[in-house]
Amino acid sequence: MLQNSEFLIPTLITIAIATIIFLVIYFSKKNIILRKLSKFKPKRITQFRTNELTKVSGKVLQVEKPFVAPYSKRKCVAYIFEVKQKVSTGKSSHWKTLVKKEDIQDFFIEKDGELVMVKPSLESSNYYSYMVEDKSVNSGTFNTPTPKFQNVLDDFGIQSETWLGFNKTLKYSERIIEIGETITVGGVAKWKVLNEPIEGYHYSKIAALESNDTQNLIITDLPKAIEVRRRNL
């Protein structure tokens, strides 16, 4: 019996670790997005059927003046950027968020010369998104911030040094949906009558992906979301 227990305990520990790893991966925001999108039907824009859950992958075009990302200076329709500082407390340390900013605006998806209108709203939280990290920079004791990173910190009013003159351990991350980038959007398909013409678009109606009371828009620039769509076609 003792000999069996010597094998049983390590086996149980291994199973527990494997289960935790599986759960962390399975419930990661990235995989949740991919599972949500798997419930949507990929359609050509001309084949949209009203009120059907539909997804499409295509190139992002702006509706209005785009945002400009603070570090990369790239034009985008959505962004999430954060500045964190590593803080030590006794024998342990953790990352403290100093700044986190997020915004999104209306945009078009262009596919095969056709347009889809997408109207996400940060205020009404009518969308669920995952954006791949595009830029990440850091500084530390022996790693002075670059002038470009320092300009971002200055814009946010963040001191890069301690009162003793040592560099703080700081980390900046930037996630954006860039103009011209290929992304995947899922939502409730609609056809909208255009009250005003769109330059280069010669039809009186335009396809749209919207949210409703039970379904949010799903927005991601994950390359794997595009691959999933291709396999389903």
Secondary structure, DSSP 4 states (H G I P E B T S, - for coil): -HHHHHHHHHHHHHHHHHHHHHHHHHTSHHHHHHHHHTTSEE--GGG--TT-EEEEEEEEEESSSPEE-TTT--EEEEEEEEEEEEEEETTEEEEEEEEEEEEE--EEEEETTEEEEE---TTTT-EEEE--EEEEEEEBTTBPPPHHHHHHHHHTT--SB-TTSPBP-EEEEEEEEETT-EEEEEEEEEEEE-SS-BTTB--SEEEEEE--SS--EEEE--HHHHHHHHHH-
